[in-house]
Amino acid sequence: MKKAIVFGAGVSGKGSKSTLEKMGYEVYLIDDKISIPSEKGMEILENEDIKIFIKSPGVPYTELVTRAIELNIEVIDDIELGYRYKIENEISGKIIAITGTNGKTTVTSKISELLEKAGFKSKVCGNIGFSFSETVSENPELDFYVLETSSYQLENIKNFKADIALVVNLAPDHLARYRDLDHYYDTKFNIGKNQKENDCFIVNTLCVESLKRLSKISGDKRFVGLAQSDLKESVYVKDGWIVYEGEKVLKEDLASLKGKHNLENMLFIVCVGKILGISTEIIREFLYSTKTLEHRMENFFKYGKVEFINDSKGTNIDSTKFAVEAFQSPILICGGYDKKLDLSPLENLIVKKVKEVYLIGEISDKLQEGLEKLGYPREKIFNLKKIEDVLKELKSRLDKNREDVVLFSPATSSFDQFKNFEERGKIFKDLTKSYFN
C-alpha cells in the first residue's frame, strides 16, 4: 500500500488524511499535541517508503518538513491534493478561488450564497469551512467549489488551477513567515498559477501591488475598480451605481453591505456573478438583502446608548483601519500575536481617530510604547493584556447614557491567546453579554 504523511491535525490535515485514504494511501498523521509526535514522524520519514507529504498551512517549515524535501519526497498542501483528486476522478465542478489580505472571507461567503440563490449547488471551503480536498471528495456533485485561500495554503501549489481566481487586495501582513512583502504578495499570486486563456483572473485596479504583478497572470484578465480607467474595468462605480459593462446593477447606498471595503468586495461579487451568467435582478436582490458575516463589523450588543462591535476578523492593520474609520472616535480594543510588522500605521491611526485604546496580547507593550512616543495621552491607554480584564475596566468606566462605540478590532492574529479569530470573537461576545447584562 502507498504511504503518506500528513503534518498537522487541524481541519486541513484531517481532511487531507480522509482524502488520501480514499485514494488508497496508508496515512501517518503527525501532530505534536494530539497524534504522532514529530520525533516519531522523523523515524517514519527515514524508514518508510513515503510517497507524498502533506503540510498543513499553519505548520511552519520545521526540521521534519525540511528533511522530507531533502529526501525528494513531494511536499504539497491540501489544496493541491484536492485538485489532484478532482482531476483523477473526473469531477466537473468549477473552482472559484479567492485570496487577499482583507475581505476574502466576505467575498468567498457571499459568492457562494449568490450561487445558491441563483440555483447552483455550491460550498465554501479552504481557509473557512472544510478542507478543500475533503469537500471535493465528499461532494463530487457540486457545481462550484468556492475556495478561500490564505498565502500559507498557496505556498506548495504544483498543478492546481482555478476556473476563476481573484485577489481582493494586498497589504502588509505575515512578515513573521515571509522574507519580505514582495515574497508575501508573490505567494498570494500563486492563486492564478496554471490558468489558461479560458480561465478568468479578476484584478482590483485600486490595488497597486496587484497591478505590479499583471505579468504573472496567464488567465483572461477582468478588471474591477471604483472608476473606469485606461484598463477598462468591467465593474466600476458611477453616479452612485455599481455598473457592469455599462449596465447599472445596483445602487451603492441601498446595498446591505456598508463601507468602502464592502464596496470593493461587491465589485468582485458582481463580476463573478456576471461572468457566470447570473441575472442582474438576482444579483441586485441578493446584495440589497444579504447580511454581514459574524466577526466582521458585527453590531451585536447595546448597553444603553453604547454599541459593541465585534470585528475579530480584523487580523491586520489595514482591516482595522477600515473598521475605525467607519465610526466617529470609537473606543478601540486591539492587540494580539506579534507578526513582526511595522506598527506605526496602527499607532498613527489610534492617535488621530480613537477616543481611548485598550490593549491586549503579545504586542500590547510595543503598542503602548509607540503611542506614548507619538504623544497619545497616557490616561487614554489601558494596557490590560486580556479581554476579560478589558471588559471589567470598561464596565467601571462606560456611561450607558452616553453614545459611544466599543470596537473590538485586534489588527493582528489571535494565536497568542486563542485558536483562531472565531474563538476570539465568540469569547469577546460572550464576556461582553455576561458583564454588561
C-alpha positions, 0 to 999 in steps of 0.5 A: 500500500502507498504511504503518506504523511500528513503534518498537522491535525487541524481541519486541513490535515484531517481532511487531507488524511480522509482524502488520501485514504480514499485514494488508497494511501496508508496515512501517518498523521503527525501532530505534536499535541494530539497524534504522532509526535514529530520525533516519531514522524522523523523515524517514519520519514527515514524508514518508510517508503513515503510517497507524498507529504502533506503540510498543513498551512499553519505548520511552519517549515520545521526540521521534519518538513525540511528533511522530507524535501531533502529526501525528494519526497513531494511536499504539497498542501491540501489544496493541491491534493484536492485538485489532484483528486478532482482531476483523477476522478473526473469531477466537473465542478468549477473552482472559484478561488479567492485570496487577499489580505482583507475581505476574502472571507466576505467575498468567498461567503457571499459568492457562494450564497449568490450561487445558491440563490441563483440555483447552483449547488455550491460550498465554501471551503479552504481557509473557512469551512472544510478542507478543500480536498475533503469537500471535493471528495465528499461532494463530487456533485457540486457545481462550484467549489468556492475556495478561500485561500490564505498565502500559507495554503498557496505556498506548495501549489504544483498543478492546481488551477482555478476556473476563476481566481481573484485577489481582493487586495494586498497589504502588509501582513505575515512578515513573521513567515515571509522574507519580505512583502514582495515574497508575501504578495508573490505567494498570494499570486500563486492563486492564478498559477496554471490558468489558461486563456479560458480561465478568468483572473479578476484584478482590483485596479485600486490595488497597486501591488496587484497591478505590479504583478499583471505579468504573472497572470496567464488567465483572461484578465477582468478588471474591477475598480471604483472608476473606469480607467485606461484598463477598462474595468468591467465593474466600476462605480458611477453616479452612485451605481455599481455598473457592469459593462455599462449596465447599472446593477445596483445602487451603492447606498441601498446595498446591505453591505456598508463601507468602502471595503464592502464596496470593493468586495461587491465589485468582485461579487458582481463580476463573478456573478456576471461572468457566470451568467447570473441575472442582474435582478438576482444579483441586485436582490441578493446584495440589497438583502444579504447580511454581514458575516459574524466577526466582521463589523458585527453590531451585536450588543447595546448597553444603553446608548453604547454599541459593541462591535465585534470585528475579530476578523480584523487580523491586520492593520489595514482591516482595522483601519477600515473598521475605525474609520467607519465610526466617529472616535470609537473606543478601540480594543486591539492587540494580539500575536506579534507578526513582526510588522511595522506598527506605526500605521496602527499607532498613527491611526489610534492617535488621530481617530480613537477616543481611548485604546485598550490593549491586549496580547503579545504586542500590547507593550510595543503598542503602548510604547509607540503611542506614548512616543507619538504623544497619545495621552497616557490616561487614554491607554489601558494596557490590560493584556486580556479581554476579560480584564478589558471588559471589567475596566470598561464596565467601571468606566462606560456611561450607558447614557452616553453614545459611544462605540466599543470596537473590538478590532485586534489588527493582528492574529489571535494565536497568542491567546486563542485558536483562531479569530472565531474563538476570539470573537465568540469569547469577546461576545460572550464576556461582553453579554455576561458583564454588561447584562 
